[in-house]
Amino acid sequence: MQPIPFLSQSDEAEQAAWVEALSLAMPDERIVPFAALGRDDGQAARVAIVANPDPAEVAQLPGLVWIQSLWAGVERIVHDLQGFDGTIVRLVDPELARTMAEAVLAWTLYLHRDMPAYAAAQREARWRPLDYVRPQERSIGLLGLGELGRAAAGVLLQAGFPVRGWSRTAKTVPGVETLHGEDGLADMLSKTDILVCLLPLTPQTRRLLGRRTLSHLPRGASLINFGRGPVVVVDDLIALLDDAHIAHAVLDVFEREPLPQESRLWSHPAVTVLPHISAETNRTTAAAIAAANIRAFRQSGAVPKGIDRTLGY
Ligand code: NAP
């Protein structure tokens, strides 16, 4: 059987860790980093596994029918691989969804239980109890009802929060009031206390959350962005935080990562900066997903469902 090329621009140690995890998950296959791939094997490869691949390397594998990416987000690969006309399969991993749902619940509770306000009060040695609000009275708005959004909705509902969810197309999610389209967005935002963004970055979602949209939030609402940085217009967000229209923002993703030292977000008192950690790919479970997809392809020629490049996700 032809080896499976592994293409990544990450450092050598990370590449070696991936090759090891992938080899363990599919002991019948030979996973070979692009640099070690023979020319004939490269010509014959029909499937490759990638994690931020170099497009020039992908172009040297002319027989590829599909590629398995190890990341859930695809905006970079969609941009970089415009010359590749095979199927791009992204990572859909229940463990990733569980991790993200856990993060959404953790940071929702952080805002719900007023932790930023108590931390600020402690810094000033001020004893200042705030009124308790029951989760039933705190409305969560979820932007994105995909793999991650639906998992997040489940844990939020279980914790007692009413959840409204917004997506591009109409959706039914048990227990969630669902909305879609531009009117649906304004409607949802106007009734949201904590807004959680789990949208992919596409031409339609880039700069979606600016002054115009975020102003629909009631005064005192908060934002959690775990989707992609450029969905939020940072200058508009800072203006809304400065005049306390938005009380707090928890941001895990940014236009430039690592977040540059000079960014005003680092020191803004109403911002919590996280270093893109809300849901990292787990190597073991991701390798198992890739292995199952490749096994099915070897057995029946079935290519897993790919992303829609025209939509960008
Ligand atoms: P997904 O399954 O593709 O779901 C995307 C959701 O967004 C869908 O509900 C989709 O609507 C909705 N959507 C897309 N474009 C829209 C638009 N223009 N207007 C309204 N809704 C729109 O993706 P996922 O697996 O849940 O992942 C979501 C994103 O999370 C990823 O793309 C990635 O950027 C990010 N992520 C972040 C981390 C982190 O550590 N911070 C980790 C993993 C992933 P439809 O249902 O109608 O298609």
Residues whose N, C-alpha, C, O or C-beta is under 5 A from the ligand:
A	BS01	NAP	A72 G73 V74 G144 L145 G146 E147 L148 G149 W166 S167 R168 T169 L198 L199 P200 L201 Q204 T205 F226 G227 R228 D252 H276 I277 S278 A279 E280 Y313
